[in-house]
Amino acid sequence: MSFRLKVATVTAFTLSAIAAVLASDASIAAGSNETLPVTIRPLQANHAPQAAGISFAAPREVVQPTDVPSTSNGEKVSDIAQPPASLADLVDSHPVPASLDENLRCLASAVYYEAKSESLTGQLAVARVIINRARSGRFADSLCGVVRQPSQFSFVRGGTIPQPSTASADWQDAVAIAQIALKDAWQTPAEGALYFHARRVSPGWGKPRLAAIDNHIFYR
């Protein structure tokens, strides 16, 4: 047998063997109903495909802090002291100072003796009358001068103001009310009043009436 014939014979035999194997695999595949599972993972838009066996955590959500309103000068509203809700709260925020100047003491004494049994609003109205008088030009030009003026306040005797009970809660309230009145920090229904009297009397002044607070009636 020639060399060429041998090569052709071997080649033909090899091809026949390969064909037989392929036919056998096709027969097996055709006789089986089992479907091999196939998993297809879609690619996310704008993301490169992930390497096999590697998983990435979802991006962490960044939470921005809640915006705090600011004033025109950049100061945070939350940093600004809020006004007191009531006159009582304002009184509580004004403790008795370590020392009182003479005019503050005279004003607090007038509140103490004239209105300590009244509400805080009534006490403040009395304090405002004394301050209004000192500013009016029609009375003495100092708080102590207004309080000591003859025939104006019954608790003053011979120009002398008696010593209050400074350890009492009434005195502490009177001092706080005096400070608040001097700062114009709280208004009363009797703003602008220059006179007042107790309800039990009727002096017939003929002056414009502004308000009645507790046991006092206030006039301009």
KEKE-3310 file (N, C-alpha, C; in steps of 0.2 Angstrom, whole numbers, plus 5000, padded with zeros to 4 digits):
npx = (5004:5003:5010:5002:4990:4988:4988:4976:4967:4968:4964:4951:4945:4947:4938:4926:4925:4924:4912:4903:4904:4898:4886:4881:4881:4871:4860:4858:4856:4844:4835:4833:4824:4828:4831:4845:4849:4850:4857:4855:4862:4857:4866:4869:4864:4876:4886:4901:4903:4902:4915:4916:4909:4911:4903:4895:4891:4876:4875:4878:4866:4866:4863:4857:4859:4845:4840:4842:4833:4840:4844:4844:4857:4864:4863:4858:4841:4837:4847:4843:4837:4821:4806:4798:4785:4775:4771:4774:4784:4794:4796:4801:4814:4821:4830:4833:4845:4862:4865:4855:4852:4847:4836:4830:4827:4818:4807:4804:4800:4788:4780:4779:4773:4761:4755:4757:4748:4741:4739:4753:4752:4744:4754:4764:4758:4756:4770:4773:4766:4773:4785:4781:4777:4789:4795:4787:4788:4780:4780:4791:4808:4814:4814:4814:4811:4797:4791:4792:4786:4775:4759:4756:4758:4752:4759:4771:4779:4782:4791:4799:4803:4797:4806:4805:4801:4813:4816:4806:4794:4786:4793:4804:4797:4792:4804:4808:4798:4799:4812:4808:4798:4806:4814:4804:4799:4787:4770:4755:4737:4736:4745:4753:4747:4745:4740:4732:4719:4712:4698:4689:4687:4681:4687:4683:4690:4689:4697:4704:4699:4709:4710:4704:4712:4713:4712:4713:4711:4715:4721:4724)
npy = (4994:5011:5026:5037:5031:5025:5036:5042:5032:5031:5044:5044:5034:5040:5051:5045:5039:5051:5056:5046:5048:5061:5059:5050:5059:5068:5060:5056:5069:5072:5063:5067:5076:5085:5102:5112:5124:5141:5156:5173:5188:5205:5219:5234:5250:5262:5256:5246:5229:5217:5208:5190:5182:5193:5204:5220:5232:5242:5259:5271:5280:5298:5308:5324:5338:5345:5361:5375:5390:5406:5423:5439:5443:5431:5425:5410:5406:5397:5400:5412:5421:5417:5426:5428:5418:5423:5436:5431:5422:5431:5438:5428:5427:5438:5439:5445:5458:5459:5471:5486:5500:5517:5523:5511:5504:5513:5513:5499:5498:5506:5498:5487:5491:5497:5488:5474:5465:5463:5457:5452:5459:5470:5475:5479:5489:5499:5502:5507:5519:5527:5528:5535:5547:5552:5555:5564:5578:5585:5581:5576:5574:5562:5544:5541:5554:5556:5546:5550:5562:5574:5569:5560:5545:5534:5526:5532:5542:5558:5560:5548:5532:5517:5502:5488:5470:5462:5448:5442:5434:5443:5454:5451:5449:5462:5469:5463:5466:5480:5481:5476:5485:5497:5493:5494:5481:5474:5476:5485:5486:5499:5508:5523:5529:5541:5542:5534:5525:5517:5505:5507:5520:5536:5548:5558:5564:5567:5564:5556:5539:5525:5511:5497:5487:5474:5479:5493:5508:5516:5531:5544)
npz = (5000:4996:5002:5001:5000:5013:5021:5017:5021:5035:5038:5033:5042:5054:5053:5052:5065:5072:5068:5072:5086:5087:5083:5092:5104:5100:5099:5112:5118:5112:5117:5130:5142:5151:5155:5155:5167:5164:5168:5166:5168:5168:5162:5171:5168:5162:5170:5172:5168:5182:5190:5190:5205:5213:5223:5225:5237:5239:5234:5247:5255:5256:5268:5270:5281:5290:5284:5293:5296:5293:5299:5291:5294:5294:5306:5315:5317:5327:5337:5342:5356:5362:5364:5381:5386:5395:5407:5419:5417:5412:5424:5432:5426:5430:5443:5459:5460:5466:5472:5473:5464:5470:5464:5458:5469:5475:5466:5466:5479:5479:5471:5479:5491:5486:5478:5480:5483:5471:5454:5444:5432:5437:5446:5437:5430:5440:5442:5430:5430:5439:5432:5421:5426:5430:5418:5412:5415:5423:5435:5449:5443:5445:5449:5463:5468:5463:5470:5483:5483:5491:5498:5488:5488:5500:5508:5511:5523:5529:5519:5519:5515:5520:5526:5516:5517:5513:5511:5507:5495:5489:5488:5480:5468:5466:5464:5452:5443:5443:5437:5424:5420:5419:5408:5398:5394:5394:5390:5397:5400:5403:5398:5397:5408:5421:5433:5447:5457:5471:5469:5479:5481:5475:5468:5459:5448:5434:5424:5409:5408:5408:5411:5421:5432:5442:5458:5456:5447:5432:5425:5413)
capx = (5000:5007:5010:4996:4984:4988:4985:4969:4963:4968:4960:4944:4944:4946:4932:4920:4924:4921:4905:4899:4903:4894:4879:4879:4879:4865:4855:4857:4853:4837:4831:4833:4819:4830:4834:4850:4848:4854:4856:4857:4862:4857:4870:4866:4866:4882:4891:4905:4901:4905:4919:4912:4911:4912:4897:4896:4886:4872:4878:4875:4862:4869:4857:4859:4856:4839:4842:4840:4832:4844:4842:4848:4865:4867:4862:4853:4835:4837:4851:4841:4833:4814:4803:4795:4778:4770:4774:4777:4790:4798:4798:4806:4820:4824:4831:4835:4852:4866:4864:4850:4853:4842:4830:4827:4824:4812:4802:4802:4796:4781:4776:4778:4768:4755:4752:4759:4742:4738:4742:4759:4750:4743:4760:4768:4754:4758:4777:4773:4763:4779:4790:4778:4777:4796:4797:4782:4790:4774:4781:4798:4811:4818:4809:4813:4807:4790:4788:4792:4782:4770:4752:4755:4758:4750:4764:4777:4777:4787:4796:4803:4800:4798:4810:4801:4803:4817:4817:4799:4793:4783:4799:4807:4792:4792:4810:4808:4793:4803:4817:4804:4795:4811:4816:4798:4799:4781:4765:4749:4732:4736:4751:4752:4743:4749:4736:4728:4717:4709:4691:4684:4686:4679:4689:4680:4696:4687:4703:4702:4701:4712:4709:4704:4716:4712:4708:4715:4708:4721:4719:4729)
capy = (5000:5017:5031:5041:5027:5024:5042:5043:5027:5033:5050:5041:5030:5045:5055:5040:5039:5057:5056:5042:5051:5066:5056:5047:5064:5071:5055:5057:5076:5072:5059:5069:5081:5090:5108:5115:5131:5147:5163:5179:5194:5211:5224:5240:5255:5266:5253:5241:5222:5215:5201:5184:5180:5199:5208:5227:5235:5247:5265:5273:5287:5303:5312:5331:5340:5349:5368:5380:5397:5411:5430:5443:5444:5425:5421:5405:5407:5393:5403:5419:5420:5418:5430:5424:5417:5426:5440:5427:5419:5436:5440:5423:5428:5444:5438:5451:5459:5459:5477:5490:5508:5521:5523:5505:5502:5517:5510:5492:5499:5508:5492:5482:5494:5499:5483:5467:5460:5463:5452:5455:5465:5476:5478:5482:5496:5504:5504:5512:5526:5531:5530:5540:5553:5555:5557:5569:5585:5587:5579:5576:5571:5555:5539:5543:5561:5555:5542:5554:5568:5574:5568:5555:5538:5534:5522:5537:5546:5563:5559:5542:5526:5511:5496:5482:5464:5460:5441:5439:5433:5449:5459:5448:5450:5469:5471:5460:5471:5487:5481:5475:5492:5502:5491:5494:5475:5471:5482:5483:5489:5505:5512:5530:5532:5545:5542:5528:5525:5510:5505:5508:5527:5539:5555:5563:5568:5570:5563:5550:5533:5520:5503:5495:5481:5471:5484:5499:5511:5520:5537:5548)
capz = (5000:4995:5008:5001:5002:5020:5024:5016:5024:5042:5038:5033:5048:5060:5052:5053:5072:5075:5066:5076:5092:5087:5082:5099:5108:5098:5101:5120:5119:5109:5121:5137:5143:5156:5153:5159:5170:5162:5172:5162:5172:5164:5164:5173:5163:5164:5174:5169:5171:5188:5189:5193:5212:5217:5223:5227:5241:5236:5236:5254:5254:5259:5271:5271:5287:5288:5284:5299:5294:5295:5298:5286:5295:5295:5313:5315:5321:5334:5342:5345:5362:5361:5369:5386:5385:5399:5411:5425:5414:5412:5431:5434:5423:5433:5450:5463:5459:5472:5475:5470:5465:5474:5460:5457:5476:5476:5462:5469:5486:5478:5469:5485:5496:5483:5473:5481:5483:5465:5450:5441:5427:5441:5449:5432:5429:5445:5441:5424:5432:5442:5427:5416:5429:5430:5411:5410:5416:5427:5442:5450:5437:5447:5452:5470:5469:5461:5475:5489:5482:5496:5496:5482:5490:5507:5512:5512:5528:5530:5514:5521:5512:5525:5523:5514:5519:5507:5511:5505:5488:5486:5487:5474:5462:5465:5461:5445:5440:5443:5431:5418:5419:5417:5401:5394:5391:5394:5391:5401:5397:5406:5396:5397:5414:5426:5440:5448:5463:5473:5467:5484:5482:5469:5469:5454:5445:5428:5419:5404:5411:5403:5412:5428:5433:5449:5463:5454:5441:5430:5421:5409)
cpx = (5004:5006:5004:4990:4983:4985:4978:4964:4963:4963:4952:4941:4942:4940:4926:4919:4921:4914:4900:4898:4898:4887:4876:4877:4872:4859:4853:4853:4845:4833:4830:4828:4822:4833:4839:4849:4853:4852:4859:4856:4862:4863:4867:4869:4872:4886:4894:4902:4905:4909:4915:4914:4912:4905:4898:4890:4882:4875:4875:4872:4865:4863:4860:4856:4850:4842:4838:4839:4837:4841:4846:4855:4868:4866:4857:4847:4835:4842:4849:4836:4825:4811:4799:4787:4773:4774:4777:4783:4796:4801:4803:4813:4824:4825:4833:4843:4855:4865:4859:4852:4847:4836:4826:4824:4818:4806:4799:4798:4789:4777:4774:4772:4761:4751:4754:4754:4739:4742:4749:4757:4748:4749:4764:4764:4756:4765:4777:4771:4769:4784:4787:4778:4784:4798:4792:4784:4785:4775:4789:4802:4815:4812:4808:4809:4800:4787:4787:4788:4776:4763:4751:4754:4757:4755:4770:4775:4783:4792:4801:4799:4802:4802:4805:4804:4807:4818:4811:4799:4790:4788:4802:4803:4792:4798:4811:4803:4796:4808:4813:4801:4800:4814:4810:4798:4792:4775:4759:4744:4732:4742:4749:4749:4748:4746:4733:4725:4713:4701:4687:4683:4684:4681:4686:4685:4694:4693:4701:4704:4704:4710:4708:4707:4716:4709:4710:4712:4713:4718:4725:4729)
cpy = (5006:5021:5035:5038:5026:5030:5043:5038:5029:5039:5048:5038:5035:5049:5051:5040:5045:5058:5052:5045:5056:5064:5053:5053:5067:5067:5056:5064:5076:5068:5061:5075:5087:5096:5111:5122:5136:5153:5168:5185:5200:5215:5230:5245:5260:5263:5247:5234:5220:5208:5196:5183:5187:5203:5215:5229:5241:5254:5268:5280:5292:5308:5319:5334:5345:5357:5371:5387:5401:5418:5433:5443:5437:5421:5416:5407:5404:5396:5410:5417:5421:5422:5426:5424:5421:5431:5437:5424:5425:5438:5434:5424:5434:5443:5445:5452:5460:5465:5481:5497:5511:5521:5517:5503:5506:5514:5503:5493:5501:5502:5488:5485:5495:5493:5476:5462:5459:5458:5456:5460:5471:5479:5482:5489:5501:5507:5509:5519:5530:5533:5535:5547:5557:5557:5563:5576:5588:5585:5579:5572:5564:5551:5541:5549:5560:5551:5546:5561:5568:5573:5564:5548:5538:5530:5527:5542:5551:5562:5553:5536:5520:5506:5490:5475:5460:5452:5438:5438:5439:5454:5457:5450:5458:5472:5469:5465:5478:5486:5480:5482:5497:5500:5492:5487:5471:5477:5479:5487:5497:5509:5519:5533:5536:5545:5535:5529:5518:5511:5507:5516:5530:5547:5560:5567:5571:5569:5557:5544:5528:5513:5502:5488:5479:5477:5491:5502:5516:5525:5540:5555)
cpz = (5000:5001:5007:5002:5009:5023:5023:5020:5032:5043:5038:5039:5054:5059:5053:5061:5075:5074:5070:5083:5092:5086:5088:5104:5106:5099:5108:5121:5117:5114:5128:5137:5148:5152:5157:5161:5167:5165:5168:5167:5168:5166:5166:5169:5166:5169:5171:5172:5177:5186:5193:5200:5216:5217:5227:5231:5237:5238:5242:5252:5259:5262:5273:5277:5286:5289:5290:5296:5297:5295:5293:5287:5296:5301:5313:5320:5327:5339:5345:5350:5360:5366:5374:5384:5389:5403:5417:5423:5414:5419:5433:5431:5425:5441:5453:5462:5466:5476:5470:5470:5468:5470:5459:5464:5477:5472:5464:5475:5484:5475:5474:5489:5492:5479:5475:5482:5476:5460:5447:5436:5431:5444:5443:5430:5434:5444:5435:5425:5435:5437:5422:5420:5429:5423:5409:5410:5420:5434:5443:5444:5439:5450:5460:5472:5468:5467:5482:5489:5487:5494:5490:5484:5498:5511:5514:5517:5529:5525:5515:5518:5517:5522:5522:5517:5513:5506:5508:5497:5485:5484:5480:5468:5461:5462:5453:5441:5439:5437:5424:5415:5416:5410:5396:5390:5391:5394:5395:5398:5399:5404:5395:5403:5418:5433:5441:5455:5465:5470:5472:5485:5475:5470:5464:5450:5438:5423:5414:5407:5406:5404:5419:5428:5441:5453:5461:5447:5438:5425:5418:5412)
residu = (MET:SER:PHE:ARG:LEU:LYS:VAL:ALA:THR:VAL:THR:ALA:PHE:THR:LEU:SER:ALA:ILE:ALA:ALA:VAL:LEU:ALA:SER:ASP:ALA:SER:ILE:ALA:ALA:GLY:SER:ASN:GLU:THR:LEU:PRO:VAL:THR:ILE:ARG:PRO:LEU:GLN:ALA:ASN:HIS:ALA:PRO:GLN:ALA:ALA:GLY:ILE:SER:PHE:ALA:ALA:PRO:ARG:GLU:VAL:VAL:GLN:PRO:THR:ASP:VAL:PRO:SER:THR:SER:ASN:GLY:GLU:LYS:VAL:SER:ASP:ILE:ALA:GLN:PRO:PRO:ALA:SER:LEU:ALA:ASP:LEU:VAL:ASP:SER:HIS:PRO:VAL:PRO:ALA:SER:LEU:ASP:GLU:ASN:LEU:ARG:CYS:LEU:ALA:SER:ALA:VAL:TYR:TYR:GLU:ALA:LYS:SER:GLU:SER:LEU:THR:GLY:GLN:LEU:ALA:VAL:ALA:ARG:VAL:ILE:ILE:ASN:ARG:ALA:ARG:SER:GLY:ARG:PHE:ALA:ASP:SER:LEU:CYS:GLY:VAL:VAL:ARG:GLN:PRO:SER:GLN:PHE:SER:PHE:VAL:ARG:GLY:GLY:THR:ILE:PRO:GLN:PRO:SER:THR:ALA:SER:ALA:ASP:TRP:GLN:ASP:ALA:VAL:ALA:ILE:ALA:GLN:ILE:ALA:LEU:LYS:ASP:ALA:TRP:GLN:THR:PRO:ALA:GLU:GLY:ALA:LEU:TYR:PHE:HIS:ALA:ARG:ARG:VAL:SER:PRO:GLY:TRP:GLY:LYS:PRO:ARG:LEU:ALA:ALA:ILE:ASP:ASN:HIS:ILE:PHE:TYR:ARG)
# end
